[in-house]
Amino acid sequence: MERFLKDRQNSTEEALMAELTRMTREQEQAGEMSPTRMEEIYSTLSPFLSERQREKMREVIRRLKG
């Protein structure tokens, strides 16, 4: 995950969130993603994100779970 963020550190917030959404959908379709896994990813990434980014990521997770 750190590598993911480092590789995309110059990406816009929208581009980053779109990429996370795309990757999550792909993993869900492959049977590799679950609500528990989404929470694990959030826990791993959240220390590296600003408060606004954490809120956006929570929003993406809510949508994906919904």
Residue pairs with C-beta under 8 A, 6 or more apart in sequence:
1 41
1 44
1 45
1 48
2 48
5 45
5 48
8 15
8 16
8 19
11 19
13 52
13 53
13 56
16 53
17 56
17 57
17 60
20 57
20 60
21 60
21 63
21 64
24 33
24 38
24 60
24 64
25 64
27 33
27 37
28 64
35 65
38 61
38 64
38 65
39 61
42 57
42 58
42 61
45 57
46 54
46 57
49 57
